[in-house]
Amino acid sequence: MVGKGQVSKNAVKHGLAAVAADEETNAIAEKLLAVLCEGQNRSIIARERAREIAELQSLIVRARAAKAELFNNASNEPDLGELLDQYRRIDRYEHRALSRKKTLLRDIY
């Protein structure tokens, strides 16, 4: 079993560490909020949820890009077992983000 410290290092290694709010994330959050709220007066909590969803979407995009890069560089990796382990780790990040995003979307409505 891998400890939390190792998991954290894996996230950094694969470029999946905590997402800092950047302009792109803020723009996505604002667009998402506009779509979700359409004429309704939503609370600060809904706005925060929209921001979290935008950050999760950013993580999902990065995870998918990391998986694609992994496959593109597969010929350079002599150990297919290691390649599969890396894919599984990245896939877990993506699935957690998708699950969290689904929960947040459900909570907004």
Wavefront OBJ file of the C-alpha trace (Angstrom):
o trace
v 0.000 0.000 0.000
v 1.284 3.428 -0.909
v 1.206 6.199 1.674
v -0.254 9.689 1.296
v 3.204 11.176 0.874
v 3.929 8.965 -2.130
v 0.521 9.712 -3.641
v 1.202 13.433 -3.288
v 4.572 13.036 -5.006
v 2.884 11.115 -7.830
v 0.418 13.977 -8.346
v 3.261 16.462 -8.640
v 5.242 14.107 -10.884
v 2.362 13.746 -13.326
v 1.383 17.428 -13.248
v -1.871 16.723 -11.430
v -1.180 18.480 -8.140
v -3.633 20.964 -6.641
v -4.977 23.416 -9.164
v -4.238 27.065 -8.580
v -6.978 29.425 -9.696
v -5.785 30.968 -12.918
v -7.441 33.176 -15.512
v -8.589 30.215 -17.601
v -10.182 28.510 -14.594
v -11.852 31.768 -13.587
v -13.221 32.232 -17.111
v -14.559 28.677 -17.185
v -16.130 29.177 -13.758
v -17.879 32.372 -14.858
v -19.224 30.738 -18.037
v -20.337 27.712 -16.051
v -22.048 29.891 -13.487
v -23.866 31.814 -16.217
v -25.142 28.581 -17.747
v -26.092 27.039 -14.407
v -27.800 30.094 -13.041
v -29.595 31.419 -16.139
v -31.631 34.245 -14.664
v -31.637 32.840 -11.157
v -30.048 34.571 -8.235
v -27.541 31.972 -7.063
v -25.784 32.068 -3.731
v -22.115 32.465 -2.964
v -22.050 28.722 -2.312
v -23.246 28.043 -5.878
v -20.539 30.369 -7.178
v -17.905 28.514 -5.164
v -19.221 25.184 -6.421
v -18.964 26.495 -10.005
v -15.354 27.463 -9.351
v -14.624 24.004 -7.915
v -16.230 22.387 -10.957
v -14.072 24.528 -13.248
v -10.944 23.505 -11.331
v -11.967 19.852 -11.547
v -12.573 20.216 -15.285
v -9.079 21.659 -15.613
v -7.703 18.635 -13.720
v -9.664 16.256 -15.965
v -8.240 17.908 -19.087
v -4.690 17.701 -17.688
v -5.157 14.041 -16.703
v -6.390 13.161 -20.187
v -3.470 15.022 -21.742
v -1.055 13.176 -19.434
v -2.564 9.822 -20.471
v -2.265 10.758 -24.157
v 1.355 11.799 -23.653
v 2.026 8.538 -21.866
v 0.767 6.586 -24.868
v 2.638 8.794 -27.327
v 5.861 8.086 -25.448
v 5.100 4.390 -24.904
v 7.765 3.295 -27.357
v 10.390 4.992 -25.157
v 9.320 3.011 -22.061
v 10.947 -0.420 -22.018
v 8.962 -1.564 -18.959
v 5.325 -1.994 -19.970
v 4.406 -2.802 -16.364
v 5.632 0.620 -15.267
v 3.754 2.234 -18.141
v 0.540 0.526 -17.055
v 1.102 1.570 -13.424
v 1.533 5.188 -14.475
v -1.622 4.988 -16.591
v -3.597 3.557 -13.660
v -2.413 6.324 -11.342
v -3.396 9.060 -13.777
v -6.694 7.303 -14.485
v -7.523 7.304 -10.751
v -7.001 11.080 -10.596
v -9.288 11.526 -13.587
v -12.017 9.292 -12.157
v -11.910 11.011 -8.758
v -12.235 14.396 -10.427
v -15.131 13.176 -12.594
v -16.899 11.762 -9.549
v -16.407 14.945 -7.519
v -17.579 17.073 -10.464
v -20.725 14.956 -10.805
v -21.457 15.346 -7.093
v -20.987 19.123 -7.228
v -23.241 19.439 -10.278
v -25.896 17.439 -8.463
v -25.553 19.703 -5.402
v -26.029 22.881 -7.450
v -29.405 21.706 -8.656
l 1 2 3 4 5 6 7 8 9 10 11 12 13 14 15 16 17 18 19 20 21 22 23 24 25 26 27 28 29 30 31 32 33 34 35 36 37 38 39 40 41 42 43 44 45 46 47 48 49 50 51 52 53 54 55 56 57 58 59 60 61 62 63 64 65 66 67 68 69 70 71 72 73 74 75 76 77 78 79 80 81 82 83 84 85 86 87 88 89 90 91 92 93 94 95 96 97 98 99 100 101 102 103 104 105 106 107 108 109
